[in-house]
Amino acid sequence: MKKVVWIVQQDATPDNTVLGVFDNWREADEFSESIKDEFVDHVLIQQFHIGYKFTDGSSRYST
């Protein structure tokens, strides 16, 4: 079984700063809602499988 984490990041700056790493989408979504006013239209939630590499291709995300 692969482990999945959900990463909340912002894309207002070129480095896409990670704001939090969560065990499930619900927790990531709750956190992103609580900080969305700090990064208006720039908070992303993305799913990563442990062992993920950038070269593996894209993964699912939401705004």
Secondary structure as GFF3:
##gff-version 3
##sequence-region A 1 63
A	DSSP	beta_strand	4	10	.	.	.	ID=ss1
A	DSSP	beta_strand	18	22	.	.	.	ID=ss2
A	DSSP	alpha_helix	25	35	.	.	.	ID=ss3
A	DSSP	three_ten_helix	36	39	.	.	.	ID=ss4
A	DSSP	beta_strand	43	49	.	.	.	ID=ss5
A	DSSP	three_ten_helix	54	56	.	.	.	ID=ss6
A	DSSP	beta_strand	61	62	.	.	.	ID=ss7
###
